[in-house]
């Protein structure tokens, strides 16, 4: 059973942006897409460890601010021709609009 951590109200995450959550395993970037979907990745680009939370969100990708790698928010995978993977974490939004973060890595990611 996973442990869930309360993050904030979804409206407190910038539209097409991110909020950083500190965990025992390191910083996690929680992203908000244009459809108010919420995704979470460890806040390190698989290329050189750049802060994904400072990247540009477009659709379901974030572009690393250091070298321009595009990482899928729903998969954690770098888009070709780049190769790499950022660990994903599960999120959910409850009926009150509160975002929750699972501290266990998402199985499909």
Secondary structure, 3 states (H helix, E strand, C coil): CCCEEEEEEHHHCCCCEEEEEEECCEEEEEEECCCCCEEEEECCCCCCCCCHHHCEEECCEEECCCCCCEEECCCCEECCCCCCECCEEEEEECCCCEEEEEEEECCCC
